C-alpha cells in the first residue's frame, strides 16, 4: 500500500499550530487536520509504503507510529482525501 493524498480540487491552508485546514471543492466540505494527520497528508504522495510513511512522519512528529499513521490514513480516507487505489491493487 502506497497511500496518495488527493490534491485535485482541494485547497489547503496551513495553520500556525501545525494543523491544516483543507477545503474539498468536489464535496464542498471543509476539514481541519490534526498536526499528525497534516504531516501524513503532506507525505502521502504515492511513493512511500506504510513503513516509509511512518518513518518519515516520525521524523517530524516523534509520536508517530504505525498505528497512529494508519488511524490518520483512515481519517483522511473517511474525509475523501485519499485517492482510491487502482483496481487490482
Buried (B, 14 or more C-beta within 10 A) or exposed (E): EBBBBBEEEBEBEEEEEBBBBBBBEEEEEEBEBBBBBBBBBBBBEEEBEBEEBBBBBBEBBEEBEBEBBBBBBEBBBEBBBBBEEEEEE
